[in-house]
């Protein structure tokens, strides 16, 4: 159930559910890097990040693998963009 998911672990749980070990490791590594960025600087638009998580979880709850794949792909792209902004910020 969506409400039972720990927000700090949802991406990892979705990756594990995919059955793709490389995706699971990629998500774990990306999450570790993202945590390092947040320790120094929190993203100002947290609501957008939360909505990205909700989109992934809702697609999983709806058993829509195509929608879940798309939502996770978009989320990963946006995490990467946020991380790059943090990394190269003045």
C-alpha positions as CSV (number, residue, x, y, z in Angstrom):
1,X,0.0,0.0,0.0
2,X,1.3,3.5,-0.9
3,X,0.7,5.0,2.5
4,X,2.9,2.2,4.1
5,X,6.0,3.1,2.1
6,X,8.9,4.9,3.8
7,X,9.6,7.9,1.5
8,X,13.3,7.5,2.0
9,X,13.2,3.9,0.7
10,X,10.5,4.0,-2.0
11,X,12.9,4.3,-5.0
12,X,14.9,1.3,-3.7
13,X,11.8,-0.8,-3.1
14,X,10.5,0.0,-6.6
15,X,13.9,-0.9,-8.1
16,X,13.9,-4.2,-6.2
17,X,10.4,-5.0,-7.4
18,X,11.6,-4.6,-11.0
19,X,13.7,-7.7,-10.6
20,X,16.6,-5.9,-12.2
21,X,19.7,-6.1,-9.9
22,X,21.6,-3.4,-11.9
23,X,18.7,-1.0,-11.5
24,X,18.6,-1.7,-7.8
25,X,22.4,-0.9,-7.5
26,X,22.0,2.2,-9.7
27,X,19.2,3.5,-7.5
28,X,21.2,2.8,-4.3
29,X,24.2,4.6,-5.7
30,X,22.2,7.5,-7.0
31,X,20.3,7.8,-3.6
32,X,23.6,7.8,-1.7
33,X,24.9,10.7,-3.9
34,X,21.7,12.6,-3.5
35,X,21.9,12.2,0.3
36,X,25.3,13.8,0.2
37,X,23.9,16.7,-1.8
38,X,21.0,17.2,0.7
39,X,23.3,17.3,3.7
40,X,24.9,20.5,2.2
41,X,21.9,22.0,0.4
42,X,18.2,21.1,0.4
43,X,16.3,21.5,-2.8
44,X,13.9,24.4,-2.5
45,X,11.1,22.7,-4.4
46,X,10.6,19.6,-2.2
47,X,6.9,19.4,-3.3
48,X,8.0,18.6,-6.8
49,X,10.2,15.8,-5.6
50,X,7.3,14.4,-3.4
51,X,5.0,14.4,-6.5
52,X,7.6,12.5,-8.4
53,X,7.6,9.8,-5.7
54,X,3.8,9.7,-5.6
55,X,3.6,9.2,-9.4
56,X,5.9,6.2,-9.2
57,X,4.1,4.7,-6.2
58,X,0.6,5.3,-7.7
59,X,1.7,3.5,-11.0
60,X,3.0,0.6,-8.9
61,X,-0.2,0.5,-6.9
62,X,-2.2,0.5,-10.2
63,X,-0.1,-2.3,-11.5
64,X,0.8,-0.2,-14.5
65,X,4.4,-1.2,-15.3
66,X,4.7,1.1,-18.3
67,X,3.5,4.1,-16.2
68,X,5.8,3.1,-13.3
69,X,8.7,2.8,-15.7
70,X,8.1,6.2,-17.2
71,X,7.5,7.9,-13.8
72,X,10.7,6.3,-12.4
73,X,12.7,7.3,-15.5
74,X,11.5,10.9,-15.2
75,X,12.3,10.9,-11.5
76,X,15.8,9.6,-12.0
77,X,16.4,12.2,-14.7
78,X,15.2,15.0,-12.4
79,X,17.3,13.7,-9.5
80,X,20.3,13.7,-11.8
81,X,19.5,17.3,-12.8
82,X,19.1,18.4,-9.2
83,X,22.4,16.8,-8.3
84,X,24.2,18.4,-11.2
85,X,22.9,21.8,-10.2
86,X,24.1,21.2,-6.7
87,X,27.5,19.9,-7.8
88,X,28.2,22.8,-10.2
89,X,26.5,25.6,-8.2
90,X,28.6,28.7,-7.4
